[in-house]
């Protein structure tokens, strides 16, 4: 059985940001939905007018969306998650159109596993550092993103 959009978001929130507290989980959910409703660039084409599923399962975007990483089983994947009320509540919140203000229009986040965030991400330079929230660095699109 295929997961509903609500279930997918709850599972990806738990997997990608479960240890980041409520604001960290809302931030990740906000980025996902920013991608879903992006008006130009790569994510606009991928979402095809609003597909959460297309965004979550776009190759090489979310480690939690795949069962295998670097040729090995990835135990931290959405299929192994057990969302709780907080994850479903945040999924409902973001699906209803809410976004975390601190994240703005950010389309990317990453955990750099170090105290500082790089100035640009992804490597093609289409995103610029916006803010850090918990362990994640968040990046908003530059003008060059529209050409991706």
C-alpha positions as CSV (number, residue, x, y, z in Angstrom):
1,X,0.0,0.0,0.0
2,X,1.3,3.4,-0.9
3,X,1.6,6.0,1.9
4,X,-0.6,9.1,1.8
5,X,1.1,12.5,1.6
6,X,0.4,13.0,5.3
7,X,2.1,9.7,6.1
8,X,5.1,10.4,3.9
9,X,5.6,13.8,5.5
10,X,5.2,12.5,9.0
11,X,7.8,9.7,8.3
12,X,10.3,12.0,6.6
13,X,10.0,14.6,9.4
14,X,10.7,11.9,12.0
15,X,13.6,10.4,10.0
16,X,15.3,13.7,8.9
17,X,14.7,15.8,12.0
18,X,13.2,13.7,14.8
19,X,16.0,14.8,17.2
20,X,15.7,18.5,16.4
21,X,12.7,19.4,18.4
22,X,9.4,20.8,17.2
23,X,10.9,23.9,15.4
24,X,13.6,21.7,13.7
25,X,10.9,19.3,12.5
26,X,8.7,22.2,11.3
27,X,11.8,23.7,9.5
28,X,12.4,20.5,7.5
29,X,8.7,20.2,6.7
30,X,8.7,23.8,5.5
31,X,11.6,23.1,3.1
32,X,9.8,20.1,1.7
33,X,6.7,22.2,1.0
34,X,8.7,25.1,-0.3
35,X,10.1,22.6,-2.9
36,X,6.6,21.3,-3.7
37,X,5.3,24.8,-4.4
38,X,8.5,26.3,-6.0
39,X,7.4,28.4,-8.9
40,X,10.6,27.9,-11.0
41,X,13.7,25.8,-11.3
42,X,14.3,22.1,-10.7
43,X,11.7,21.6,-8.0
44,X,9.0,23.2,-10.0
45,X,9.5,20.6,-12.7
46,X,9.9,17.7,-10.2
47,X,6.7,18.6,-8.2
48,X,4.6,18.8,-11.4
49,X,2.3,21.3,-9.8
50,X,2.3,20.0,-6.2
51,X,3.3,16.4,-5.8
52,X,4.7,15.8,-2.4
53,X,5.6,12.2,-3.4
54,X,7.7,13.4,-6.4
55,X,9.7,15.8,-4.1
56,X,10.3,13.2,-1.4
57,X,11.4,10.5,-3.8
58,X,13.5,12.7,-6.1
59,X,16.8,10.8,-6.4
60,X,19.7,12.0,-4.2
61,X,17.6,14.4,-2.2
62,X,16.7,12.7,1.1
63,X,18.8,9.9,2.5
64,X,15.7,8.8,4.5
65,X,13.8,8.1,1.3
66,X,16.0,5.2,0.3
67,X,16.6,1.8,1.7
68,X,20.2,1.6,0.4
69,X,23.0,4.2,0.6
70,X,26.5,3.7,-0.8
71,X,25.7,0.1,-1.6
72,X,24.6,-0.8,1.9
73,X,21.3,-1.1,3.7
74,X,20.1,2.2,5.2
75,X,18.2,1.3,8.5
76,X,17.3,4.9,9.0
77,X,14.7,5.2,6.2
78,X,11.0,6.2,6.2
79,X,9.8,2.6,6.0
80,X,11.3,1.9,9.4
81,X,9.9,5.0,11.1
82,X,7.0,5.0,13.6
83,X,5.5,8.5,13.6
84,X,3.8,9.8,16.7
85,X,1.2,12.5,17.2
86,X,3.9,15.3,17.0
87,X,4.9,14.1,13.5
88,X,1.4,13.9,12.3
89,X,0.5,17.2,13.8
90,X,3.4,18.9,12.0
91,X,2.5,17.1,8.8
92,X,-1.1,18.5,9.1
93,X,0.3,21.9,10.0
94,X,2.5,22.1,6.9
95,X,-0.1,20.6,4.5
96,X,-2.5,23.3,5.7
97,X,-0.1,25.9,4.3
98,X,1.9,26.9,7.4
99,X,5.6,27.5,7.3
100,X,8.2,28.3,9.9
101,X,9.0,32.0,9.5
102,X,12.7,31.5,10.3
103,X,13.0,29.3,7.2
104,X,11.5,31.7,4.7
105,X,11.8,30.4,1.1
106,X,14.7,28.0,1.9
107,X,14.8,25.0,-0.5
108,X,17.7,23.1,1.1
109,X,19.0,22.0,4.5
110,X,21.9,19.8,5.6
111,X,23.6,18.7,8.8
112,X,27.2,19.7,8.2
113,X,28.4,17.7,11.3
114,X,30.5,20.6,12.3
115,X,29.9,24.0,14.1
116,X,29.8,26.1,10.9
117,X,27.7,26.2,7.8
118,X,29.2,26.7,4.3
119,X,28.1,29.9,2.5
120,X,26.6,28.1,-0.5
121,X,24.7,24.8,-1.0
122,X,24.2,22.8,-3.2
123,X,27.6,22.7,-4.8
124,X,26.3,24.3,-8.0
125,X,25.9,27.6,-6.0
126,X,22.2,27.9,-6.5
127,X,21.6,28.3,-2.8
128,X,23.0,30.8,-0.2
129,X,23.2,30.4,3.5
130,X,20.1,31.7,5.3
131,X,20.1,30.4,8.9
132,X,21.1,27.6,11.2
133,X,18.5,25.9,13.4
134,X,19.7,23.2,15.7
135,X,22.1,20.9,13.8
136,X,20.8,21.9,10.3
137,X,22.0,24.7,8.0
138,X,19.3,26.2,5.7
139,X,19.8,27.7,2.3
140,X,17.6,29.9,0.2
141,X,17.7,30.0,-3.6
142,X,19.9,32.5,-5.5
143,X,18.9,34.0,-8.8
144,X,20.8,31.2,-10.6
145,X,18.4,28.6,-9.1
146,X,15.8,29.6,-11.7
147,X,18.1,28.1,-14.4
148,X,18.4,24.7,-12.7
